[in-house]
Amino acid sequence: MEITTMAEAVQLHAQILKSGYHDQTHAQNLSKLFTFSALSPLGNPTYARLILNSLHTPNSYYSNTMIRAYSDSRDPTQSISLFLSMHHQQRVDTPRPDKFTYPFVLKACSKLRLTHLGKMLHGLICKLGFESDQYIQNAMIHMYSGCGQSRDARKVFDKMSGRDVVSWTSIIDGFVDNDRPIEAITLFEQMVEDGVDPNEATLVSVLRACADTGALGVGMKVNKIVEEKKLGSQANVSTALIDMYSKCGCLDSALRIFDETFNKDVFAWTAMISGLASHGRSKDAIFLFDQMTKLDLEPDERTITAVLSACRNAGWVHEGLSYFKNMRKKYKVRPAIQHYGCVVDLLARAGHLEDAEEFIRKMPIEPDAILWRTLISACKIHGETNRGDRLTKCLDLLQMNSSDCGSYVLLSNVYASEGRWHDKARMRDLMNKKGLLKPPGSSRIELSEVVHEFTAGDSGHPEAEKIYRKLDEMEESLRRQGYNPKLSEVLLEIDDVEKASQLLHHSEKLAVSFGLIKKIPGTIIRIVKNLRSCEDCHSFMKLASKIYHREIVIRDRIRFHYFKNGECSCGDYW
């Protein structure tokens, strides 16, 4: 009999209990109702566990199925507990873990980020001789990736004698999740060369990597594969394409994919609204959001974040506050820390610093250091030194026992801007004692489907000599047109000549120099930067776009900047 509801499962169980377990048909039915209870979305894992506990001599199928159910649940710890009870069980008639057990336990370790336990399981798997099993190897790649151990995941992958599409997808997805998208793209290229046919999950992962790096050429190649496989109707694929084109600066292509997507879900709408917002097309983003709500599609947390970002990028304080106030009542979305952060940024960037501070202090949830950093940075921009000093002292005390690198960096920069070198040194000393490292600013540019990454002062690129020579030539040309380096951006105790040199060697300037050398004249130079653009780089790019007659598109941490004919799409508000 086919089971479709728990009521039917309970009814069947009653019949089995009444008739006894000895009949073969009843044994099969018990297995069916147990599987339904454990794994079906309409089932009840708690009921399945009661069945498991009632069996005098359960076979390994029952234990493995229960472990699998727990690994897919919100509380994977029960998966590990059940595995340990199996592992330590001394009774001969009780099933021990087998090769079908370990993939599910490894999945639980990944979800819980239990690296140490995962490594212990890896050792046990080798000891039992299961290390060559492909399913277990794929699970180990997933486990190490989920625990942030990309190198260990790669070691497992490299040792595999045979790799299927799941192996490739697991390692590619893991590299994307661990902020190694360039390596993910390289692996995808290798996968195609090896003749392994990518599936839907592979393509979505690669599109995420393209979005992160701005690898438009690779993204377009993936788009062709999607068309060949006729996967464009898949909601997750079309959403990934919309996101990729938006983040690579091709908004028209993103809109085309969006318009061609049938039965758009909330994720597709959110990707498009977010794309429009990041490109500064705030009116279009809000219009699209209104269209979405008219179709009775309920926005989620990310949708509201995108809407608030659109208001922030346009400086629409009243509209942004209105959307925030209506979140819970009208859109049924509970405000989270990122939504409070958007409102603080909206108020602070528009110069409403007192309102921003009051908003933070009245929040019903505990504000994090990022909110205070946002406000302190705005105080610096708007020249409210007294407020900035007061908040800086509060943040200084707040961060004494923190492992948040960003706050130490901000405090260090604030103290340096005021010439308080002793306090700056104190912050740096605290960072060193805690083993905290400031993530370097980096910029990426794609050329012939290869992503080149630059950091400030980078000399490791094969064409570094040409890049720096071109950069010196650019500075000379820009100075003749009125460019003056904004030396106050350099918060180091060095002379003005060194400060100018530091500014000139910022990562996006190295990337644009490389673009001018290598890209065909007249083509757009597209750059992705991991931090917010500084004022000096912004001025530099505006003037460069005019002198070299090139359109320069830079995506920084906040939004897109389209530099053309000496102007920027952001209108110097970012």
QUINORBEL-V322162 format. One record per backbone hydrogen bond with DSSP energy under -0.5 kcal/mol. NH is the residue of the N-H (numbers start at 0). CO is the residue of the C=O. E is the energy in kcal/mol with one decimal. If there is no record, write none. Layout:
<<NH | CO | E> <NH | CO | E>>
//
This chain:
<<8 | 4 | -1.8> <9 | 5 | -2.8> <10 | 6 | -2.1> <11 | 7 | -2.5> <12 | 8 | -2.2> <13 | 9 | -2.1> <14 | 10 | -1.7> <15 | 11 | -2.2> <16 | 12 | -2.6> <17 | 13 | -1.9> <18 | 14 | -2.1> <19 | 15 | -2.6> <26 | 22 | -1.9> <27 | 23 | -2.1> <28 | 24 | -2.4> <29 | 25 | -2.4> <30 | 26 | -1.8> <31 | 27 | -2.1> <32 | 28 | -2.8> <33 | 29 | -2.2> <34 | 30 | -2.4> <35 | 31 | -2.6> <36 | 32 | -2.4> <37 | 33 | -2.4> <38 | 34 | -2.8> <39 | 34 | -0.6> <39 | 35 | -1.6> <42 | 39 | -2.0> <46 | 43 | -0.7> <47 | 43 | -2.0> <48 | 44 | -2.4> <49 | 45 | -1.6> <50 | 46 | -1.9> <51 | 47 | -2.5> <52 | 48 | -2.6> <53 | 49 | -1.3> <54 | 50 | -0.8> <54 | 51 | -1.0> <61 | 58 | -0.8> <62 | 58 | -1.2> <63 | 59 | -2.9> <64 | 60 | -2.5> <65 | 61 | -2.0> <66 | 62 | -2.4> <67 | 63 | -2.5> <68 | 64 | -2.4> <69 | 65 | -2.3> <70 | 66 | -2.2> <71 | 67 | -1.3> <72 | 69 | -1.1> <77 | 74 | -1.3> <78 | 75 | -1.0> <79 | 75 | -1.2> <80 | 76 | -2.3> <81 | 77 | -2.3> <82 | 78 | -1.9> <83 | 79 | -2.6> <84 | 80 | -2.0> <85 | 81 | -1.9> <86 | 82 | -2.7> <87 | 83 | -2.4> <88 | 85 | -0.7> <93 | 90 | -1.0> <94 | 57 | -0.7> <100 | 97 | -1.7> <101 | 97 | -1.1> <102 | 98 | -0.5> <103 | 100 | -0.8> <104 | 100 | -1.5> <105 | 101 | -2.8> <106 | 102 | -1.5> <107 | 103 | -1.8> <108 | 104 | -2.1> <109 | 105 | -2.1> <110 | 106 | -2.3> <111 | 107 | -2.0> <112 | 108 | -0.8> <112 | 109 | -0.7> <113 | 108 | -2.3> <114 | 112 | -1.4> <117 | 113 | -2.4> <118 | 114 | -2.4> <119 | 115 | -2.0> <120 | 116 | -2.5> <121 | 117 | -2.1> <122 | 118 | -2.1> <123 | 119 | -2.2> <124 | 120 | -2.9> <125 | 121 | -2.1> <126 | 122 | -2.2> <127 | 123 | -2.1> <128 | 124 | -0.6> <128 | 125 | -0.9> <129 | 124 | -2.5> <130 | 124 | -0.6> <132 | 129 | -2.0> <136 | 132 | -2.5> <137 | 133 | -2.6> <138 | 134 | -1.9> <139 | 135 | -2.2> <140 | 136 | -2.2> <141 | 137 | -2.1> <142 | 138 | -2.5> <143 | 139 | -2.8> <144 | 140 | -2.3> <145 | 141 | -2.6> <146 | 142 | -1.6> <147 | 144 | -1.7> <148 | 143 | -3.2> <149 | 147 | -0.9> <152 | 148 | -2.0> <153 | 149 | -2.4> <154 | 150 | -2.0> <155 | 151 | -2.0> <156 | 152 | -2.2> <157 | 153 | -3.0> <158 | 154 | -1.5> <159 | 155 | -0.6> <159 | 156 | -1.1> <167 | 163 | -1.9> <168 | 164 | -2.5> <169 | 165 | -2.6> <170 | 166 | -2.0> <171 | 167 | -2.5> <172 | 168 | -2.9> <173 | 169 | -2.1> <174 | 170 | -2.0> <175 | 171 | -2.0> <176 | 172 | -2.5> <177 | 173 | -1.5> <178 | 175 | -1.5> <179 | 174 | -2.9> <183 | 179 | -1.5> <184 | 180 | -2.2> <185 | 181 | -2.0> <186 | 182 | -2.3> <187 | 183 | -2.0> <188 | 184 | -2.3> <189 | 185 | -2.0> <190 | 186 | -2.6> <191 | 187 | -2.3> <192 | 188 | -2.2> <193 | 189 | -2.0> <194 | 191 | -1.5> <195 | 190 | -2.0> <196 | 194 | -0.5> <197 | 195 | -0.6> <202 | 198 | -2.3> <203 | 199 | -2.0> <204 | 200 | -2.0> <205 | 201 | -2.4> <206 | 202 | -2.3> <207 | 203 | -1.8> <208 | 204 | -1.8> <209 | 205 | -2.5> <210 | 206 | -2.3> <211 | 207 | -2.2> <212 | 208 | -1.9> <213 | 209 | -2.0> <214 | 209 | -1.3> <215 | 213 | -2.1> <218 | 214 | -2.2> <219 | 215 | -2.6> <220 | 216 | -1.7> <221 | 217 | -2.4> <222 | 218 | -2.1> <223 | 219 | -1.7> <224 | 220 | -1.6> <225 | 221 | -2.4> <226 | 222 | -2.1> <227 | 223 | -2.5> <228 | 224 | -2.4> <229 | 226 | -0.6> <230 | 225 | -2.5> <233 | 230 | -2.0> <237 | 233 | -2.6> <238 | 234 | -2.2> <239 | 235 | -1.8> <240 | 236 | -2.2> <241 | 237 | -2.4> <242 | 238 | -2.5> <243 | 239 | -2.5> <244 | 240 | -2.7> <245 | 241 | -2.2> <246 | 242 | -2.6> <247 | 243 | -1.5> <248 | 245 | -1.2> <249 | 244 | -2.8> <250 | 248 | -0.7> <253 | 249 | -1.7> <254 | 250 | -2.6> <255 | 251 | -2.0> <256 | 252 | -2.3> <257 | 253 | -2.4> <258 | 254 | -2.7> <259 | 255 | -1.8> <260 | 256 | -0.9> <260 | 257 | -0.7> <261 | 259 | -0.5> <268 | 264 | -1.9> <269 | 265 | -2.4> <270 | 266 | -2.4> <271 | 267 | -1.9> <272 | 268 | -2.7> <273 | 269 | -2.9> <274 | 270 | -2.0> <275 | 271 | -2.4> <276 | 272 | -2.3> <277 | 273 | -2.4> <278 | 274 | -1.3> <279 | 276 | -1.5> <280 | 275 | -2.4> <281 | 279 | -1.4> <284 | 280 | -1.9> <285 | 281 | -2.5> <286 | 282 | -2.4> <287 | 283 | -2.3> <288 | 284 | -2.0> <289 | 285 | -2.3> <290 | 286 | -2.1> <291 | 287 | -2.3> <292 | 288 | -2.2> <293 | 289 | -1.7> <294 | 290 | -0.9> <294 | 291 | -0.9> <295 | 292 | -1.5> <296 | 291 | -1.5> <297 | 295 | -0.6> <303 | 299 | -2.0> <304 | 300 | -2.0> <305 | 301 | -2.2> <306 | 302 | -2.1> <307 | 303 | -2.8> <308 | 304 | -2.1> <309 | 305 | -1.9> <310 | 306 | -1.9> <311 | 307 | -2.4> <312 | 308 | -2.8> <313 | 309 | -1.2> <314 | 310 | -1.0> <314 | 311 | -0.7> <315 | 310 | -2.5> <316 | 314 | -1.5> <319 | 315 | -2.1> <320 | 316 | -2.5> <321 | 317 | -1.9> <322 | 318 | -2.3> <323 | 319 | -2.2> <324 | 320 | -2.4> <325 | 321 | -1.6> <326 | 323 | -1.0> <329 | 325 | -2.1> <330 | 325 | -1.6> <330 | 326 | -0.7> <331 | 327 | -0.6> <332 | 326 | -2.2> <338 | 335 | -0.9> <339 | 335 | -1.8> <340 | 336 | -2.2> <341 | 337 | -1.8> <342 | 338 | -1.9> <343 | 339 | -2.4> <344 | 340 | -2.4> <345 | 341 | -2.6> <346 | 342 | -2.7> <347 | 343 | -3.0> <348 | 344 | -2.7> <349 | 345 | -1.3> <350 | 347 | -1.4> <351 | 346 | -2.5> <352 | 350 | -1.7> <355 | 351 | -2.1> <356 | 352 | -2.3> <357 | 353 | -2.5> <358 | 354 | -2.5> <359 | 355 | -2.0> <360 | 356 | -2.3> <361 | 357 | -1.5> <362 | 359 | -1.2> <370 | 367 | -0.7> <371 | 367 | -1.1> <372 | 368 | -2.5> <373 | 369 | -2.4> <374 | 370 | -1.9> <375 | 371 | -2.6> <376 | 372 | -2.6> <377 | 373 | -1.7> <378 | 374 | -2.1> <379 | 375 | -1.7> <380 | 376 | -2.0> <381 | 377 | -2.9> <382 | 378 | -0.5> <382 | 379 | -0.6> <383 | 378 | -2.0> <384 | 382 | -1.6> <387 | 383 | -2.2> <388 | 384 | -2.8> <389 | 385 | -2.3> <390 | 386 | -2.6> <391 | 387 | -2.3> <392 | 388 | -2.0> <393 | 389 | -1.5> <394 | 390 | -2.6> <395 | 391 | -2.6> <396 | 392 | -2.0> <397 | 393 | -2.3> <398 | 394 | -2.2> <399 | 396 | -1.0> <401 | 398 | -1.9> <404 | 402 | -0.9> <406 | 403 | -0.5> <407 | 403 | -1.1> <408 | 404 | -2.2> <409 | 405 | -2.4> <410 | 406 | -2.8> <411 | 407 | -2.5> <412 | 408 | -2.4> <413 | 409 | -2.8> <414 | 410 | -2.5> <415 | 411 | -2.0> <416 | 412 | -2.5> <417 | 413 | -1.0> <418 | 415 | -1.6> <419 | 414 | -3.1> <420 | 418 | -1.6> <423 | 419 | -2.1> <424 | 420 | -2.5> <425 | 421 | -1.9> <426 | 422 | -2.0> <427 | 423 | -2.3> <428 | 424 | -2.4> <429 | 425 | -2.1> <430 | 426 | -2.3> <431 | 427 | -2.3> <432 | 428 | -2.3> <433 | 429 | -1.8> <434 | 430 | -0.5> <434 | 431 | -0.9> <435 | 430 | -2.9> <442 | 453 | -2.5> <443 | 527 | -2.7> <444 | 451 | -2.3> <446 | 449 | -2.8> <449 | 446 | -1.3> <451 | 444 | -3.1> <451 | 449 | -0.5> <453 | 442 | -2.9> <455 | 440 | -0.9> <456 | 504 | -2.5> <457 | 454 | -2.2> <463 | 460 | -2.0> <466 | 462 | -2.3> <467 | 463 | -2.6> <468 | 464 | -1.9> <469 | 465 | -2.5> <470 | 466 | -2.1> <471 | 467 | -2.2> <472 | 468 | -1.8> <473 | 469 | -2.4> <474 | 470 | -2.5> <475 | 471 | -2.0> <476 | 472 | -2.1> <477 | 473 | -2.8> <478 | 474 | -2.5> <479 | 475 | -1.5> <480 | 476 | -0.7> <480 | 477 | -0.7> <481 | 478 | -1.7> <482 | 477 | -2.5> <486 | 484 | -1.5> <488 | 485 | -2.0> <489 | 486 | -1.7> <490 | 488 | -0.8> <491 | 489 | -0.8> <493 | 491 | -1.9> <498 | 494 | -2.1> <499 | 495 | -2.4> <500 | 496 | -1.8> <501 | 497 | -2.4> <502 | 498 | -2.4> <503 | 499 | -2.1> <504 | 500 | -1.2> <505 | 502 | -1.6> <508 | 505 | -0.7> <509 | 505 | -1.8> <510 | 506 | -2.1> <511 | 507 | -2.3> <512 | 508 | -2.1> <513 | 509 | -2.2> <514 | 510 | -2.3> <515 | 511 | -2.2> <516 | 512 | -1.7> <517 | 513 | -2.5> <518 | 514 | -2.4> <522 | 519 | -2.2> <524 | 550 | -2.4> <525 | 523 | -0.6> <526 | 552 | -3.0> <527 | 443 | -2.3> <528 | 554 | -3.3> <529 | 441 | -2.0> <537 | 533 | -2.1> <538 | 534 | -2.3> <539 | 535 | -2.6> <540 | 536 | -2.6> <541 | 537 | -1.9> <542 | 538 | -2.0> <543 | 539 | -2.4> <544 | 540 | -2.3> <545 | 541 | -1.0> <546 | 542 | -2.6> <547 | 543 | -2.6> <549 | 544 | -1.0> <551 | 549 | -0.6> <551 | 562 | -2.1> <552 | 524 | -3.3> <552 | 550 | -0.5> <553 | 551 | -0.6> <553 | 560 | -2.5> <554 | 526 | -2.7> <555 | 553 | -0.7> <555 | 558 | -2.5> <556 | 530 | -0.9> <559 | 277 | -3.1> <560 | 553 | -2.4> <562 | 551 | -3.2> <562 | 560 | -0.8> <563 | 561 | -0.6> <563 | 566 | -2.4> <564 | 544 | -0.5> <565 | 541 | -0.6> <566 | 563 | -1.7> <568 | 561 | -1.3> <570 | 567 | -1.9> <572 | 569 | -1.3> <573 | 571 | -0.6>>
//
